[in-house]
Amino acid sequence: MANQTLSGMSYERARNLLLSAGLLVLLVTGAVMYVRRVDPIEVAATLLFIPVFVAFIFWNARGGVIAALLAGVIYTLLRYPAIEAVGADRFVGLLASRTFAYLAFGVLGGLANRQLQSSLSKLELYDQIDDATGLFNARFFVQDSELELSRGDRYQSIFSVSVVDVPASVLEGLGRRQRDRSLKDLGRLLGASVRTVDRAVHARYGEVHRIAVVLPETAREGSNIFTTRLADKVGQYLSGKGATLDGPLVHKSYTYPDDVTGIQELREEFASIDRVEHPESEPPTTAGYEPSVEERRNG
């Protein structure tokens, strides 16, 4: 299937990881220089890369340039007693090279950080994989169901959607690692249990883990049978993992064109999930599917 496991990373998370790693490298470098009895002013000069680094991480090249200029001024002040003692001529090259190093670090780092932000923002915008299970996510469902609705209008074809709801409380008795592993394994199980043309989706909807499967060219009878078997399979799997089920899992199926209202309501629910999962990106629209079946057929 196309929905192979893919762990997405937001820019904020990537920035925090980069910040932690960069600060660690700079601090370790300064500590090694200090242990080797390098000139304390040169140790301080190395540590002055830290504010430049922090500035371009949060404010890109502009912040990096401002922090670099301030670092150059501070380095000059640290060298001022020696400059006053022996004259400025001997330190001009050193001061210029240090200031240039700060500026290059700030500008190039800021540009790279901006590119990273842009790339990860685009990746998040087009993210269609659910991190918890490796199945498709809410955003994919909204977009995919829109394509199925459009295809149904144009070619008068049918499709169905199977939905199974798993209460989040069912998994609360499991440890965090066991719960995460169970969801991953469930995703692999479902991915291997559907046809190649079917698309399995998982999303957290309030206190419910919602599993939906888009079934192209599937009529109501086939959809009902599939949905019942899907609910039984998920229930048996969770029971085998030690989860406590009070009864059969809530499940329902929708078939287009008869259940267009139900499908639209389901799409709006998934769109609201997507707005929570991707608050900074433009959500896919659910507009344009309010008309009755007859209106859709005619136009």
N, C-alpha and C positions, 0 to 999 in steps of 0.2 A: 504494500500500500504506500501511498504518497505521504501518509502522516507518520513519518518516522520521528522518534524522539529528538527533540531539539530544545535545549535549555536557552531561553532568551535571557538577555541581560539588559536592564535599563541603564541609561546614561548615569543616573545618580549612583547606582551600585558600582558601575565601572569606575566612576570618578573616585568614590571612596576607596576602592581597592588600589587604584593608581596612587592616590594620595598617601595611603598607608605604606605602600611599598617604597615610594620615592623618599618619604621622610625617613624610613628605616635605613635606606642606602646612604643618605646624606649624613645621618647621625653616626652610623657605623664608620663611615669614611673619616669624619671628624674625630671620632674616638681613636681610631688607628693612628692618625696623625699625631694626636696628643700623646699616646703611649710611646710613639717613636721619637718623642721630644722635638717635633717640628716647631718652628717659630710660632708662638701662641697667636701672633697676629695673622699668620697664614692659616692657622686652624680656624680662627674667627672668620677669615675671608671665605673659607670653604662653607662654614655654617651660614654665611650670608646668602648662599644659594637657596636656603630654606624659604625665606619670605618671598623670594622671586618665584620659587616653585609653587607655593601656596597661592600666590597672586594669579599666576596664569592658569592654574587649575580652576579657580572660581571666576576669573574675569578675563580669561583668554589673553591675547597678545597685548591689549591695552593695559591690563593690570600688570602683565609681566614687564612691560617697558617702564612703567612708573616705579615698580618695586626695584627694578634693575638700577635705575638712576639713583634711587635712595640708597641702595646697597653700595653703589660706587662712592657716594658722598660719605657714607659711614666708614668705608675702607680708607678713604682719604683722611678722615679725622683720626682713625687709628694710627695712620702713618705720620700724622702731622708732627709729633715730637721729633722723629728722625729727620723729617724734611727740614724742620727749623734748625736742627743741629748741623746737618751737612749740606743743606741746599736742596732745592727742588729738582735740579737738573738730573740727579741720579735716580729720581723716582718717577719721572714723567712717563717713561716706557712702561714701568710696572703698573702705575695707576691706570694708564690708557688700556693696557692689556686686560686688567682685571675688570674694568668698566665694560669693555667690549665683550668679555666673556659673560658678564651678567646680562647684557643686552641681547646677545645671541641666544642665551638660554631662555630668556623671557619671551623673545619674539618667536623663535622656532617652536618652543614648547607650547606657547599660546596658540599658534597656528595648528599644531598637531592636535591639541586638545579640542579646538573648534571642529576639526575634521572628525574626530572621534565622536563628538556630540552629535554632529549632523548624521553620521553613518548609523549610530545606534538609534537615533530618533526615527530615521527612515525604516530601520529594521523593526522597531517597535510598532510603527504605523502599519506595516504589512505582516506583522506577526499573526500567524494562524494556528499555532501549536499551543496546546495546553501543557504547562510545565509539570503539573501534578501527575498526569497520566500518559502524556505523549500522544494523545488523541487530538483531534481538531478542537479549537476553542470557540467561544461565543461569537467572536468577530467572524470567523469562518462560517458559522451557521447562518448568520444574517446575510452574508454575501452569497453563500451557496444556495440558500432557499430562495433568494431573489432571482438567481439564475434559473432555478427550477420553475418558479412561478412564470417567469418570462417565456421559458421554453414551453410550458404548458399552455399559455395563451396563444403562442404562435403556431404550435403544431397540434394543439388539442390532445396533448399527452397527459398521463397521470403520474403521480408520485405520492409516496406516503412518508410520514415521519413517525418513528417510534420513540416514546419517551418513558424512561424509568427514573423514578426519584428515590434516592437513598438518603435517609435522614442522617445528618452529620453526627447525631448522638450515637448512631450505630458504631461509629469508629472511635468514639471518645474513650472507650475502655482499653484501646490499644496504645502502646507507647508511641512516641512521635516517630521514631525510626521505623517501627513496624507499620504504622499507619501510612507513612510515605511510601514504603516498599510495597504495601498492599495495593495502593492506588496505581503505582507503576505497573505492577503485575496485572492488575485488572485491565489497564489500558492495553497491555500486550495481548491479553486473553480476548478482549473485544475486537482488537485489530485483526486477530487471526480468525475470528468467528464470523465475520461479515463477508459479503461478496466483494470482489474487486471494485465494483461500481458503487458500492455503498460507502457512506461517509459517517464515521462514528465521532461523536462530539461529547466533551465533558466540560462542565462549568459548575462553579459553586454558586447556588442561587439561595441567598439567605442561609437558612439552616438545613439546606438540602444540597446534596451532590446530584446534579441533573445530568443524566446520560440521554443523548438523543442520537438517533441514527436516521439519516436521510436515505430513503429507499426509492431510487428511480424506477419508473415503469412497474410499480407494485400496487395492486388493487387492495381494497379494504380487507378482504378475507385473508389474503396473504400477509398483510401488515398486522392484523390482529394475532394471527398464529405466531409470527416472528416476535411480536412484542411480548406475548405471554412467555415464550421460551427464553427471551432475553432477560425478563425479570426473574425467572426461575434460575437461570444460569448465574446471574449476578448475586442473587440471594444465596445460592449454594456455595459460591466462591467465598463470599464474606463469612458465612457460617464456618467454612473450613479454616478461615484465618482467625477464628475466635471472636468474631463480632456477634453481638446479641441482636437478633431480629424478633420483633414482637409479632410479626405475621408477614404475609406476602407483601412485597414491595409495591408501592403505588405505581401503576403504569397505564399508559394511554397511547392510542395511535390516532393519527390524523391522515386523511386521504384527500388529495386535491383532485377534482374541484369541489367536492361536497363539503369539505371542512375548511374552506378558505378563511373563514373568520377565526377559527381556532388556530390555524397556522399563523395568521397575522398576529394574534395575541402572543403566541409562542415566540415569534420573531421579536416582538417588542420587549418581552422578558429577557431574551438573550442580548438585545441591544442595551438594555439597562445594565446587564452584567458587564458588557464590554466597556461601558462608560466608567465603571468602577475599576476594571482591570487596566484600562488605558486612558486615564483621566486627562492626559496632556495631548492626546492625538484626536484627530477628527474621526468620530464614529461613523460606521456605515449607516446609511439611511434605511428606514423601514417605511418611508412614505411611498405612496403610489399604489397601495394594495387595499384600499378601502372599498372600492366599488363591489357591487354584487357579482355573483357568478355570471349572470346574464350580461351585465355591462362589460365584464371582462371578455366574454366570448365575442361580443359585438365590437369590441374596439379598442 
